Amino acid sequence: MKVDALFSLALAGFCALAAAQPHGKHAHAHGRHARVLKERDMVTEVTTVWTTIESTPASTPTYSPQEVKNLGNNIPKPSVSPTPSSAPKKDNKKDDKKKDTSDSDTSNSNSGVDSNSNTGREFKDGVIPCSKFPSDYGAVPLPWHTKDGWSGIQYNGGNLDNEGVCKEGALCSYACPPGFSKGQWPAEQPASGESHGGLLCKNGFLTLTRSDSKYLCEAGASGITVKNELSDMVAVCRTDYPGSENMVVPLQCDPGTEKVLTTPDADSPGAYTWKGGSTSAQYYVNNAGVSVKDGCLWGKEGGEVGNWAPYIFGSGKKGGKIWISVSKNPNNKKPANYNVSIVGGVSSKKCECIMGDCQGGDAGCTVAVAPGEHATFRLWK
């Protein structure tokens, strides 16, 4: 198959994954209705495309052995081994109902604002008080965002982020470390299209909302990284989805580092869907020098952080392949202070943005990544 055809199909395949985009309920926060990135528009526009791909095998993007071989020869492999565990190991310790023993049987070995090594521990359902953030089970606290570290608190159709505590009857959402996505959300979602996610505060204790999973964080597809070749850090901010849909889930990319970019796996059993459609991750990527505390939030109109950050990354897996993209945020008309190139994968042309001017125009560019291959968002000047 020709590379041009591959790129066209890659673009269709990626767009078929509903990106996590804030819902219209945040009308006061400005700019979340980005034209080409609006989640509800994307889903409506591409549902037919994805159905066509699935119902017509000949249209599914494939790579010939020679294409994959040639591609592999030119892809620089990451210098790190960031593959998360696809199946967390179970904790065989018995639960003591209504007794929180987490402090005595684990050590929370976090190292950084986006890290937590406890993702493989089964959550003790109905044992942890709602007043205690569940970092002992892999969740990453965001103390600069809410009082108790939650990424979002949904309650009776609104949110309690300003209050910052998980109260009775609230859905309390949380961030997960790089390579992992939140694994809890109610099976019944609002008819309005708003998304709900997180743990439920019930009778004073945190309870699971997804009965088929005992873990708070689930591993995504491996193979996608962000490599920072700049002299300043870059805050990459994922939207909290399903949930508040705030762009508060942090990935802190320090100078000279290469970090995993979480890629939701729509092929995995039980993956979150929106109105029956597969979903992907969306990231707002700030200018170099902006911290996660200052950049992973709702920004002010006309600003350059949060939902006004210069770049938007997308990442998701569907049909055995990973689709990643980069585009200029249409809310931000100012130049970025660094360049972005996607290294690896299959595209008809070089996929990059030079100081915010992206190949592909406003829509940016999309790259398909074959199974077993790697691709990197390279940040450089």
C-alpha positions in Angstrom: 0.0 0.0 0.0 1.3 3.4 -0.8 2.4 5.7 2.0 -0.1 8.4 0.9 -2.9 5.9 1.2 -1.6 4.8 4.6 -1.6 8.4 5.8 -5.2 9.0 4.7 -6.3 5.9 6.5 -4.3 6.7 9.5 -6.0 10.0 9.8 -9.4 8.4 9.5 -8.5 5.8 12.0 -7.2 8.3 14.6 -10.2 10.6 14.2 -12.5 7.7 14.8 -11.3 7.6 18.4 -13.2 10.2 20.4 -10.7 12.5 22.0 -11.2 13.6 25.5 -12.5 17.1 25.1 -14.2 19.2 27.8 -18.0 19.3 27.7 -20.0 22.4 27.2 -21.0 22.6 30.8 -17.8 24.7 31.3 -19.1 27.5 29.3 -17.5 30.1 31.6 -14.0 28.7 31.1 -13.5 29.9 27.5 -12.2 28.2 24.4 -12.9 24.6 25.1 -15.1 24.4 21.9 -12.1 24.1 19.6 -13.5 23.6 16.1 -11.4 20.7 14.8 -10.9 19.2 18.3 -14.4 19.4 19.8 -15.1 15.9 21.1 -18.8 15.8 20.3 -18.2 17.1 16.7 -15.4 14.5 16.2 -17.6 11.6 17.3 -20.5 12.8 15.1 -18.3 13.3 12.1 -16.3 10.1 12.2 -18.7 7.4 13.4 -19.6 6.6 9.8 -15.9 6.6 8.9 -15.0 4.0 11.6 -18.0 1.8 10.7 -16.8 1.9 7.1 -13.3 0.8 8.1 -14.6 -2.0 10.2 -17.1 -3.3 7.7 -14.8 -3.1 4.8 -11.6 -5.1 5.5 -9.9 -3.8 2.4 -10.0 -0.3 3.9 -8.2 -1.2 7.1 -4.8 0.4 7.2 -2.1 -2.3 6.8 1.6 -2.4 6.2 3.4 -4.8 4.0 6.3 -6.7 5.6 8.8 -4.6 3.5 7.2 -1.3 4.6 7.4 -2.3 8.3 11.0 -3.5 7.8 12.0 -0.3 6.1 10.2 1.8 8.7 11.9 0.0 11.6 15.3 0.7 10.1 14.7 4.4 10.4 13.0 4.7 13.8 15.3 5.7 16.6 14.4 3.5 19.6 13.8 5.3 22.9 16.6 5.1 25.4 14.2 4.1 28.1 12.1 1.0 28.6 8.7 2.6 29.6 6.4 -0.4 29.0 3.8 -0.5 31.8 2.5 -3.8 33.1 -0.5 -4.8 31.1 -1.9 -6.9 33.9 -1.4 -5.5 37.4 -0.4 -8.2 39.9 -3.0 -8.9 42.5 -2.5 -8.3 46.2 -3.4 -11.6 47.9 -3.9 -10.0 51.3 -7.4 -10.3 52.6 -9.5 -7.2 53.1 -10.5 -6.1 56.5 -13.9 -4.5 56.0 -14.3 -1.0 57.2 -10.7 -0.9 58.3 -8.0 1.0 56.4 -4.8 -0.9 56.7 -3.1 0.6 53.6 -0.6 2.6 55.6 0.8 -0.6 57.3 1.2 -2.9 54.4 2.7 -0.7 51.6 5.1 2.1 51.0 4.1 4.8 48.6 7.3 5.2 46.6 6.5 8.3 44.5 9.2 10.2 42.8 7.8 13.3 41.1 4.5 15.0 40.6 3.3 12.5 38.1 4.7 9.2 39.6 3.3 6.4 41.6 4.5 2.8 41.8 1.4 1.3 43.4 -0.7 0.7 40.4 -0.6 -3.1 40.8 -2.4 -3.2 44.1 -6.1 -4.2 44.2 -8.2 -1.5 45.7 -9.9 -2.2 49.0 -13.5 -1.5 48.1 -15.5 0.2 50.9 -12.5 0.4 53.2 -10.8 3.7 52.5 -12.5 6.8 54.0 -13.6 9.4 51.5 -11.3 11.9 53.3 -8.2 9.9 52.3 -6.8 10.2 48.8 -6.0 6.6 47.5 -2.3 7.1 46.5 -1.6 3.7 48.1 -3.4 2.2 45.1 -1.6 4.0 42.2 -3.6 7.3 42.1 -1.5 10.5 41.7 -2.6 13.4 44.0 -2.8 16.9 42.5 -2.6 19.1 45.6 -2.3 22.3 43.6 -5.6 21.6 41.9 -7.9 20.5 44.8 -7.5 20.4 48.6 -7.3 16.6 48.8 -5.6 16.0 45.5 -8.5 14.9 43.4 -8.5 15.7 39.7 -12.2 16.4 39.8 -15.2 16.0 42.1 -18.6 15.7 40.4 -21.7 16.1 42.5 -25.4 16.4 41.5 -24.6 17.7 38.0 -22.0 20.1 39.1 -18.5 20.0 40.5 -16.9 20.6 43.9 -13.3 21.3 42.8 -13.3 24.6 44.7 -14.3 22.8 47.9 -11.7 20.1 47.1 -13.0 17.2 49.3 -14.7 14.0 48.4 -18.1 14.2 50.0 -21.0 11.7 50.4 -22.6 10.9 47.0 -19.8 12.5 45.0 -17.8 10.9 42.2 -14.2 11.6 43.0 -11.8 11.4 40.0 -8.0 11.0 40.2 -4.9 11.1 38.0 -2.7 8.0 37.2 1.0 7.8 36.5 2.5 7.8 32.9 1.5 4.8 31.0 -1.7 4.3 32.9 -5.3 5.6 32.7 -8.1 5.9 35.3 -9.8 2.5 35.5 -13.0 3.5 37.3 -16.2 5.0 35.9 -20.0 4.3 36.2 -21.5 2.0 33.6 -24.5 4.3 33.4 -23.4 7.6 31.9 -25.6 10.8 31.6 -27.8 11.0 28.5 -26.5 14.6 28.0 -23.2 13.2 26.8 -21.3 14.6 29.8 -18.9 12.0 31.1 -18.6 10.7 34.7 -15.6 9.0 36.2 -13.9 8.1 39.4 -14.7 6.5 42.8 -18.0 7.0 44.5 -18.1 8.2 48.1 -20.7 5.9 49.7 -21.5 5.7 53.4 -18.3 7.5 54.1 -16.0 5.2 52.2 -14.6 5.1 48.7 -16.2 2.5 46.5 -15.4 1.2 43.0 -17.7 2.2 40.2 -16.6 -0.4 37.7 -17.4 -3.9 39.0 -15.2 -5.7 36.5 -12.0 -4.0 37.6 -10.4 -4.0 41.1 -7.7 -1.5 40.1 -7.7 2.3 40.1 -5.2 2.6 37.2 -5.0 0.5 34.0 -2.0 0.2 31.6 -2.4 1.6 28.1 -0.7 0.6 24.9 3.1 0.9 24.9 5.4 2.5 22.4 4.7 6.3 22.5 7.0 8.7 24.4 7.8 12.4 24.7 11.4 13.4 24.4 12.4 16.8 25.7 15.6 18.2 24.1 15.0 21.7 25.4 16.7 23.5 28.3 13.4 24.0 30.1 10.7 21.6 31.3 7.4 21.1 29.4 4.1 20.5 31.1 1.9 18.0 29.1 -1.6 18.0 30.4 -4.1 15.3 29.7 -7.9 15.9 30.1 -9.5 14.0 33.0 -11.8 11.7 31.0 -14.2 10.2 31.7 -14.8 12.7 34.5 -14.5 16.5 34.9 -12.7 16.7 31.5 -10.4 19.3 33.0 -6.9 19.3 31.5 -5.2 18.6 34.8 -3.6 15.2 34.6 0.2 16.0 34.5 3.1 14.6 32.6 6.2 16.6 33.7 8.8 16.4 30.9 12.1 17.7 32.4 15.0 18.7 30.1 16.9 15.8 28.7 14.2 13.2 29.6 12.0 10.8 27.6 8.7 9.9 29.2 5.8 7.6 28.4 2.8 9.2 26.9 -0.3 7.3 28.0 -2.1 5.7 25.0 -5.6 4.3 25.8 -6.1 0.9 24.3 -9.6 0.8 22.7 -9.0 -2.9 21.8 -8.7 -4.0 25.4 -11.8 -5.6 27.1 -13.8 -3.1 29.0 -12.3 0.0 27.5 -14.2 3.2 28.1 -16.6 4.1 25.2 -18.6 7.2 24.5 -22.0 6.5 23.0 -20.7 3.2 21.8 -17.6 4.7 20.1 -13.9 4.2 21.0 -12.1 7.0 22.8 -8.5 8.3 22.9 -6.5 10.7 25.0 -6.0 14.4 24.4 -3.2 16.5 25.8 -2.8 20.3 26.0 1.0 20.9 25.7 2.3 24.2 27.2 5.2 26.4 26.2 8.6 25.4 27.6 9.2 26.8 31.1 5.6 26.5 32.3 5.3 24.2 35.4 2.5 21.5 35.7 1.1 23.6 38.5 0.8 26.6 36.3 0.0 24.8 33.1 -2.3 21.9 33.9 -5.5 23.9 34.5 -8.2 25.9 32.8 -6.4 29.0 31.4 -7.7 32.5 31.1 -9.0 33.7 27.8 -6.2 35.0 25.6 -3.6 33.3 27.7 -1.1 30.6 26.8 -1.6 27.9 29.4 -4.0 25.0 29.9 -6.8 25.0 27.3 -4.9 27.9 25.7 -1.6 26.1 25.5 0.0 26.2 22.0 0.0 22.5 21.1 -2.5 19.6 21.3 -1.3 16.0 21.2 -3.6 13.0 20.6 -2.9 9.3 21.2 -5.0 6.2 21.0 -4.9 2.5 19.9 -7.6 0.9 17.7 -7.5 -2.1 15.4 -4.1 -3.2 16.6 -2.4 0.1 15.6 -1.6 3.3 17.5 -2.6 6.7 16.1 -0.9 9.8 17.3 -1.3 13.4 16.2 0.0 16.9 16.8 -1.7 20.2 16.0 -1.7 23.9 16.9 -4.3 24.8 19.4 -6.8 26.9 17.5 -7.5 28.9 20.7 -3.9 30.1 20.7 -2.9 32.4 17.8 0.6 33.1 19.2 3.8 31.2 18.1 5.0 28.4 20.4 8.5 28.7 21.8 9.7 25.3 20.5 9.2 22.8 17.7 7.5 19.4 17.7 8.4 16.5 15.4 6.9 13.0 15.5 9.8 10.6 14.9 8.7 7.1 13.8 5.4 5.7 12.5 4.0 6.0 9.0 2.9 9.3 7.4 2.8 10.7 3.9 5.0 13.6 4.9 7.2 14.7 7.8 4.9 15.3 10.7 6.1 18.4 12.6 5.2 21.8 13.9 7.8 24.7 13.7 7.1 27.2 16.4 3.4 26.3 16.2 3.2 26.3 12.4 2.1 22.7 11.7 2.4 20.5 8.7 -1.2 19.9 7.7 -2.4 23.3 8.6 -4.9 23.9 11.4 -5.7 20.2 11.5 -2.1 19.2 12.1 -0.9 15.8 11.2 -1.4 12.2 12.2 0.9 9.2 12.2 0.1 5.5 12.4 2.4 3.3 14.5 2.7 -0.4 13.6 2.5 -3.1 16.3 5.8 -3.4 18.1 7.2 -0.1 16.8 7.9 3.1 18.7 7.2 6.7 18.0 8.3 9.8 19.8 7.1 13.4 20.2 10.4 15.2 19.9 10.5 18.7 21.5 13.3 20.7 20.1 14.6 24.1 18.9 
